[in-house]
Amino acid sequence: MTRNLLIRGMIAGLLAGLLAFGFARVFGEPQVDHAIAFEEKMSQAAGEVAEPEIVSRETQAGLGLFTGVVVFSTALGGLFSLVFAFAHGRVSSFSPRATAALLALAGFIAIVLVPAIKYPMNPPAVGSPDTIAARTELFFVMLVVSVAALAAATGLASRLRAQHGAWNSALIAGAAYVVFIALVQYLLPAINEVPEQFSPTVLWNFRVASLGLHVVIWTTIGLVFGVLAERVLASHRPSYRLQTAR
């Protein structure tokens, strides 16, 4: 059963990667080109010698982008299926489609949206090379804290369900998650290294496109995998119920 779900999760991730690549090419890459042009202009004004181009911009925006997005999405789809296999029938009694949709929404919020609120995605020319290690560490700290807090909130909702009901326990756990994340984001240091001359429109469009890319990935995985998983579980329902009961 887990193997069947894993394969379908990777299929859903592959499809998500293809759609995300098209989205990135149309909405994301133009903003990257604007940022690179700004970076080159600032380097020329400072009298810096241009560094040799190891990988052409055409390759970066084409094969490189395609490979990175598709591999990431396929791997994410596989991991998503494993989480689904654990959660479905244990964490909630929702249908496979509803469970997959809720997991995708929760994953997007915890893994993408919450870290991006504190440390948003930046295009080239934004951020000092000297602080890249510190910025990366802070981003992953926020990511790990967000995922751990979501897991804790899920456990809290499960413990409160018998006493307060499913709806009220979900509201209480959700409020606890929001309050805790707000406190963590307040305590973590802020980073603002956007050059004064950098176009705010390009920065905004890049960040929106980056979030949109993840919206496409998580939405596609959640919806497509939900349909595929429902068919698999329907064809193996007796054995799956036995495994869940064990």
N, C-alpha and C positions, 0 to 999 in steps of 0.2 A: 504493500500500500504506500509506504513512504517513498519507495523508488518511483512508483507511478506519479505521485504528487510532485516529486522532485523534477522529473522530466517535464511535466506540464508547467511547473513554475519557471523552468528555464525557457520553455517555448514562449510563455507569456513575457518573460524578460527580454527575449530576442525581439519579439514584436514591438515591445516598448522602446527598445533601443533604436529600431529602425524609424519609428515615429519621432523619437527624440532627436535623432540625427537631422531629420528634415526640419524640425522646429529650430534647432540650433543654427543650421545653415541659413535659414531665412531671417531669424530674429536676433541671434546672438553674434554671429560672425561679423556683421557690419559694425557692431559696436566695438568689437575687438580691433577691427581695422582702424576705426577712428582713434582708439586709444594708442595703437602702435604709431600712427601718424603723429600724434601729440608727443609721444615719447621721443621719436626721431627728431622732431622739431626742437624740443628742449635740449637734446644732446648736441645738435648742431649749434644752437645758440650759446651753449657752454663751451664750445670748441672741442668737444670730445670726439675721438675717432670711433667711427662705427665698427661694432664688432662683426666678425665674419658670420654669415648666416649658415649654421650647421644644417638645419632642416628648413627647406623653403616654406614660405607662407602658404603656398598652394597645397603642399603636402600636409601642413598642419591643419588647414581648414577642410581638407578633403579626407584622405586616407587616415591620417592621424586622428582626426575628430571621429570619424566613423568607427575605427577600431576601438578607441577609448570608450565611447558611449555604448557601443553594442556589447563589448566585453563586460563593462560595469553593470549594465542592465540585465544581462543574462545571469551573471553571478548573483545579483540582487534578487532576481526572480527565484533562483534556487534556494537562497537563504530564506526568502519569504515563504516558500512552500514548506520548509522545515518548521518555521514558527507556526504556520497554519496547522500543520499536522499535530503539533503539541497543543495548540490553543483550542482547536475545534472540538466541541463536546466536553471540554474540561473547564475553560474559562467562561464560556457562555453556551447557551442552548440555541443560538441563532442558526439559520440555514447556512450552508457553505458560502453562498454568494454574499450574504450579509456579513458573515465572519470575515471573509476576504476583504470586503469593502471597508469594514471597521479597522482591520489590521493595517490596510494601506493608508487610511486617514491618520491613524495613530503613528505609524512609521514616518509619514511625511512631517507631521507636527514635531515629533521628538527628534528625528534625525536631521531634518532640513530646516524647517521653519524656526524653531526655537534657537538653534545656534546662529542662524542667519540674522535674527533680530539683534543679537549682541555683536556678532562679528560677520557682517554681510560680505557677500562675494565682491571682489574688486577686479577690474580689468587691468591689463598691463599699464604701466606708468603710475599706478597707485600703490603705495607701500614702499618702504625703504628696504633694500636688500639686507641691511644690517639687522633688521628686526624680524626677518622672515621666520627664524626658528622660534622666537618668542610668540609670534602671532599664531604659528601653527600649533604650538603647545596649548595656548589659551583656547583655540578653537576646539581642539580635541577634548580638553577638559570640559568645556561646555557641552560637547556632544555626549560624552560619557555620563555626565551628571544628568542630562536630560533623559537619556535612555534608562538609567538606573531609577530616576524619579518616576518615570512612566511605569516601570515594572512594579515599583513599590505602590504606586497609586492603584494599579490593577489588583494587587494583592489586598490592599485596603478595601477596595470595592467588593471583593469576594467575601471578605470577613464580615462586612457590614450588611450584606444582601439579606441574610436571614432575619435580621432585626429591623432593617429600615426599608427593605424592598429594593428591587433592581434599579429603579429610576433614582430614588433618593441616594442610594449608596454610590451610584455613578456620579451624581452631582457633588456629593461630599468629597469623593476621591479626586474629581476634576478640579474642584476649588483648592484642595490641598496641593495638587500638582502646580497650579498656577501661582499660588502664593510662594511655594518653595522656589520655583524657577525665577520668579521676580526677585526674591531675596538674593539668590546666587548671582543673577545678572547685575544686581546693584553692587555686590561686593567685588566682582571681577573687574579688573581695570579696563577702561575704555581705550580704544585705539582709533586715532584719526590722523591718517597720513595722506589725505587727499591734497594734491598740489592746488594752490589758490587759482591757478590759471586753467585747471582742468574743467572741461565742460560738465556742468551739473546734469545736463540733459543726457549726455553719453553715459555718465555714471548711473543715473536712474534707469535708463533703458537697459543697460547691461545687467543691473541687479534684477530687474523685472524679468528679463529674458532668462537669467540663471534660475530664478525661482520657477518660471514657466516650464523650463526644461525638466525640472524635477516633478512638477505637477503632471506633465505628460507621462513620465516614467511610472510614477506611483499610481496614477489613475488607471493607466493601461494594465499594469500588473494586477491591481486589485479587481478590476472588472473582468478581464480575460481569464485570469486564473480562477476566479470565482465560478465562471461558467464551466471551465474544464474540470475543476475539482468536484463540482456538483455531479457531473456525469460519471466521474470515477467512483465517487462514494455511492452513487445510486446503483452502480453495477456490482459493488462489493459491500453492500450494506450489512448483510448478516455477519461477515467476518470482521468488518470494521467495528460494529457494535460490540463484538466479543473482545476485541483488542482494547477498546475504550474502557470497557467494564473492568478489564484486568488492570 
